[in-house]
Amino acid sequence: MTLTMVDSPLLRMVRSSPTDYWNDSCSVDDLAYAVERGAVGATSNPSIVLEVLRKERAHWYPRVLALAAEHPDWTEVDLTWAVVEEMAVRAAAILAPVFEREGGRAGRLSIQTNPANYTNTARMLEQGLRFASLAPNAQVKFPATQAGIVALEEATYRGVNINATVCFTVPQALAVAEAVERGLNRRRADGLDVEALHPVCTIMMGRLDDWMRVLADRDDIAIDPTALNWAGIAAFKHAYALYRERGYRARLLAAAYRHRLHWTELVGGDVILTMTHQWQVRFNESGVEPRSRIDVPIDPAIVAELSERIPDFRRAYEADGMRPTEFDTYGATVRTLRGFIKSYHDLQGAVRDIVLPDPDVIAPA
């Protein structure tokens, strides 16, 4: 199948550099726009699924009712995960031509395991194995929590293409890479294929920036406000340099966009950038021509000020800034897990409202 391509800065970026980009949503319309402009993957999580459920109401509301009728003994939890899985399969089908064109090296749809299970390796692994079976181009998200690191190593060993999420720091990214290496080496030692595996580690740059701003306000830190825009980029570039130096086989992915620098400063790297539809449109209409800046160092004065004024930046930036036992309690991790878990419960509530609508708010016939 031949894909129709639309000229744009993002398309020119992927054609002129090793940098790829994904659509940070599994919305059918948004994904079609992205693929036409060079995107080679997509992601989902509870927040995204809830957004798509509402955006594609004409499709999903009747589908939820049909599922409930077909499976009268299902709970709203069963229905919720059925929607998550169907939505993922639907998006994966759009990416199938990319997957075929790239020989499996790209064209994958990432599905996030239940964020409420972030402390339970066995439950994450069980769900991850199921998600991996949904489509040939499925990729499974595991959080870079202490238990999630263990789960993604075992999933890698079992042949699952993983995407580490809820990751903000260099220590987390290194722990993910080491876990992936252990999983791949165990597969190879057992005579199993490793060439079909393309593991990814996400660094949520914007959420690290957000946490730095929270700390600056909470702790009354008078810091150069422009420095706060560089925290996530600095952590990403440092992790990328270490990945190259150590020869890790996982590929870094930049997420949680907040401003243009999150795009322009990473162009040229053998990395993936995952962007919402809104940011893709902004970048494509910006008039900015992408050029390689991945190897342009962050101003040392900025890194020094962040490190000296905000201890949590130092923990995020330095390779040994945190131990795995500290991952779950790091501020950006806690904030993100709480948000994802809330979105998961909100998604259940949205499914409930479709199947069991509140009679107090239904207009009389």
C-alpha positions in Angstrom: 0.0 0.0 0.0 1.4 3.4 -1.0 1.0 6.2 1.6 0.1 9.7 0.4 2.6 12.1 2.0 2.0 15.8 2.6 5.1 18.1 2.6 5.7 19.7 6.0 8.6 20.5 8.4 8.0 17.3 10.3 8.1 15.2 7.1 11.3 16.9 6.0 12.8 16.2 9.4 12.2 12.4 9.2 13.4 12.4 5.6 16.6 14.3 6.3 17.6 12.9 9.7 17.4 9.7 11.8 14.8 11.4 13.9 11.3 9.8 13.8 8.1 11.1 15.3 4.9 9.5 16.6 1.4 10.7 17.0 0.7 11.1 20.7 -2.9 9.8 20.4 -4.8 6.9 18.9 -7.5 9.1 17.4 -8.2 8.0 13.9 -8.3 11.5 12.3 -5.2 12.7 14.2 -3.3 9.6 13.3 -4.2 9.9 9.6 -2.9 13.5 9.6 0.3 12.4 11.3 1.0 9.5 9.1 0.6 11.7 6.0 3.3 13.9 7.4 5.8 11.3 8.2 4.7 9.8 11.6 5.7 6.2 12.1 4.0 5.3 15.4 1.4 6.3 17.9 0.7 6.1 21.6 -2.2 5.7 24.0 -2.8 5.9 27.7 -6.0 6.3 29.9 -6.1 10.1 29.3 -5.8 9.6 25.6 -8.4 6.9 25.5 -10.9 9.0 27.4 -10.2 11.9 25.0 -10.7 9.7 22.0 -13.9 8.2 23.4 -15.4 11.6 23.6 -14.0 12.9 20.3 -15.1 9.9 18.4 -18.4 9.6 20.2 -20.4 8.6 17.1 -18.3 5.5 16.9 -17.6 4.6 20.5 -20.8 5.2 22.3 -22.8 2.7 20.2 -19.9 0.3 20.4 -19.8 0.4 24.2 -23.5 -0.3 24.2 -23.1 -3.2 21.8 -20.3 -4.7 23.9 -22.5 -4.4 27.0 -25.3 -6.2 25.2 -23.0 -8.9 23.9 -21.5 -9.5 27.3 -24.2 -8.9 29.9 -22.1 -10.3 32.7 -19.1 -8.0 32.1 -18.3 -5.4 34.7 -17.6 -1.8 33.8 -13.9 -2.6 34.3 -14.2 -5.4 31.7 -15.9 -3.0 29.3 -13.3 -0.3 29.9 -10.4 -2.5 29.0 -12.3 -3.9 26.0 -12.6 -0.3 24.7 -8.9 0.3 25.4 -8.0 -2.8 23.4 -10.3 -2.2 20.5 -9.2 1.4 20.2 -5.6 0.2 20.1 -6.3 -2.4 17.4 -8.1 0.2 15.4 -5.2 2.6 15.5 -2.7 -0.3 14.9 -4.5 -1.0 11.6 -3.8 2.5 10.4 -0.1 2.0 11.2 0.0 -1.4 9.5 1.2 -0.1 6.1 4.1 1.8 7.9 4.9 -1.4 9.8 5.1 -3.4 6.6 7.0 -0.8 4.7 9.6 -0.5 7.6 9.9 -4.3 8.1 8.7 -4.0 11.6 11.3 -1.4 12.7 8.5 1.2 13.0 4.7 1.5 12.6 3.8 0.4 16.2 1.0 1.5 18.5 1.9 1.7 22.2 -0.7 0.5 24.7 -0.3 1.4 28.4 -0.8 -1.2 31.1 -3.1 -0.4 34.0 -1.4 2.6 35.8 -2.9 1.5 39.1 -0.7 -1.7 38.9 2.5 0.2 39.0 3.8 -1.7 42.1 2.7 -5.1 40.9 5.1 -6.8 38.5 3.0 -9.9 37.9 -0.1 -8.0 37.0 1.7 -5.6 34.6 3.4 -8.5 32.9 0.2 -10.5 32.5 -1.6 -7.5 30.9 1.4 -6.6 28.8 1.6 -10.1 27.3 -2.1 -9.9 26.4 -1.6 -6.5 24.8 1.3 -7.7 22.8 -0.9 -10.4 21.3 -3.6 -7.9 20.0 -1.7 -6.9 16.8 1.6 -7.7 15.2 2.6 -4.0 15.6 1.6 -3.6 19.2 4.1 -2.1 21.6 3.5 -2.2 25.4 4.0 0.6 27.9 5.4 -0.3 31.3 6.1 2.5 33.9 9.7 3.1 34.9 8.8 2.3 38.5 10.8 -0.1 40.6 8.3 -2.9 39.8 7.9 -1.7 36.2 11.6 -2.1 35.5 11.4 -5.8 36.5 8.3 -6.3 34.4 9.7 -4.8 31.3 12.9 -6.9 31.5 10.8 -10.0 31.7 8.5 -8.8 28.9 11.5 -8.1 26.7 12.8 -11.6 27.4 9.4 -13.0 26.3 9.5 -11.1 23.0 7.4 -8.0 23.8 8.4 -4.7 22.3 8.3 -2.4 25.3 8.0 1.3 25.8 9.0 2.5 29.2 6.7 5.4 30.4 6.3 7.5 33.5 10.0 8.2 33.1 11.5 11.7 33.6 15.1 11.2 34.7 18.5 10.0 33.5 18.7 7.3 36.3 15.3 5.9 35.2 16.3 5.9 31.5 19.5 4.1 32.4 17.7 1.5 34.6 15.3 0.9 31.7 18.2 0.4 29.2 20.0 -2.0 31.5 16.8 -4.0 32.1 16.2 -4.2 28.3 19.8 -5.3 27.8 19.4 -8.1 30.4 16.1 -9.2 28.7 17.7 -9.2 25.2 20.8 -11.0 26.4 18.7 -13.7 28.1 16.7 -14.2 24.9 19.9 -14.5 22.8 21.4 -17.0 25.3 18.3 -19.1 24.9 18.5 -19.0 21.1 15.5 -16.7 20.7 15.2 -13.9 18.1 16.1 -10.4 19.2 16.1 -8.7 15.8 12.3 -8.2 15.8 12.5 -6.3 19.1 12.7 -2.5 19.0 12.4 -1.3 22.7 11.8 2.3 23.5 12.3 4.4 26.6 10.3 7.5 27.0 11.5 10.6 28.8 8.6 12.9 29.6 10.5 16.2 29.2 7.6 18.6 29.8 6.5 16.9 32.9 10.1 17.3 34.3 9.9 21.0 33.4 6.5 21.1 35.2 7.9 19.6 38.3 10.8 22.1 38.4 8.2 24.9 38.2 6.2 23.4 41.1 9.4 23.3 43.2 10.5 26.8 42.3 7.1 28.1 43.4 6.7 25.9 46.4 10.2 26.5 47.8 10.3 30.2 46.8 13.4 29.7 44.5 14.3 32.8 42.5 15.6 31.1 39.4 16.0 32.4 35.8 12.6 31.4 34.4 14.1 30.5 31.0 16.3 27.9 32.7 13.1 26.0 33.6 12.4 25.4 29.9 15.7 23.5 29.6 15.4 21.0 32.4 13.7 18.2 30.4 15.9 18.9 27.3 19.1 18.7 29.5 18.0 15.4 31.0 17.1 14.0 27.6 20.4 15.1 25.9 22.4 13.7 28.8 20.6 10.4 28.6 21.0 10.3 24.9 24.8 10.8 25.2 25.0 8.0 27.7 22.9 5.7 25.5 25.3 6.2 22.6 28.4 5.9 24.8 27.2 2.6 26.3 25.7 1.1 23.1 22.2 0.5 24.6 19.8 -1.1 22.1 16.7 0.7 23.5 15.8 3.9 21.7 14.9 7.1 23.5 11.6 8.8 22.9 10.8 12.4 23.9 7.3 13.2 25.2 5.1 15.7 27.0 5.6 18.8 24.8 5.3 22.2 26.3 7.2 24.5 23.8 9.0 24.6 20.5 12.5 23.8 22.0 11.2 20.3 22.9 11.2 19.8 19.1 14.0 21.8 17.6 16.7 20.9 20.2 16.3 17.2 19.6 16.3 17.1 15.8 19.1 15.0 14.3 19.2 12.4 17.0 18.4 8.7 16.5 15.4 9.2 18.7 11.6 9.4 18.5 9.5 12.5 19.2 5.9 11.9 20.2 3.6 14.9 19.7 0.0 15.7 20.2 -2.0 16.7 17.1 -2.0 20.3 18.4 1.8 20.5 18.6 2.2 18.8 15.2 0.0 21.5 13.6 1.9 24.2 15.4 5.3 22.9 14.3 4.1 22.3 10.7 2.8 25.8 10.5 5.7 27.5 12.3 7.9 28.2 9.3 10.8 26.7 11.2 13.0 24.4 9.1 14.4 21.6 11.2 18.1 21.3 11.4 20.3 19.0 13.6 20.8 20.3 17.1 20.9 17.1 19.1 24.7 17.5 19.6 24.5 21.2 20.6 25.2 21.3 24.3 23.0 23.0 26.8 24.5 26.2 28.2 26.6 25.0 31.2 25.4 28.0 33.2 21.8 26.8 32.8 22.6 23.3 33.9 24.7 24.6 36.8 21.9 27.0 38.0 19.3 24.2 37.9 21.6 21.8 39.7 22.5 24.3 42.4 19.1 25.8 43.0 16.8 22.7 42.6 18.1 19.5 44.2 15.5 17.4 42.3 17.0 18.5 39.0 20.3 17.2 40.1 18.7 13.9 41.0 17.1 13.8 37.6 20.2 14.9 35.6 23.0 12.9 37.2 23.4 9.3 36.2 23.6 8.1 39.8 21.1 10.7 41.0 18.6 8.1 42.2 18.3 4.5 43.0 15.4 2.4 41.7 13.9 2.3 45.2 13.5 6.1 44.8 11.8 6.1 41.4 8.2 5.7 42.8 8.5 8.6 45.2 10.1 11.1 42.8 7.8 14.1 42.5 7.2 13.9 38.7 6.5 10.2 39.0 3.9 10.7 41.8 2.2 13.5 39.9 2.0 11.6 36.7 0.9 8.3 38.3 -1.8 10.1 40.2 -3.0 11.8 36.9 -3.0 8.5 34.9 -4.8 6.6 37.7 -7.4 9.4 37.9 -7.9 9.3 34.1 -8.3 5.5 34.3 -11.1 5.9 36.9 -12.6 8.8 34.8 -12.6 6.5 31.8 -14.4 3.9 33.8 -16.9 6.6 34.8 -17.4 7.6 31.2 -18.1 3.9 30.3 -20.6 3.8 33.2 -22.3 6.9 32.0 -22.9 5.3 28.6 -24.1 2.0 29.9 -25.9 3.1 33.0 -26.7 6.8 32.5 -27.8 8.9 35.4 -31.6 9.2 35.3 -31.5 12.6 37.0 -29.8 14.2 34.0 -31.8 12.5 31.2 -34.2 14.9 29.5 -37.8 13.6 29.5 -39.0 12.1 26.2 
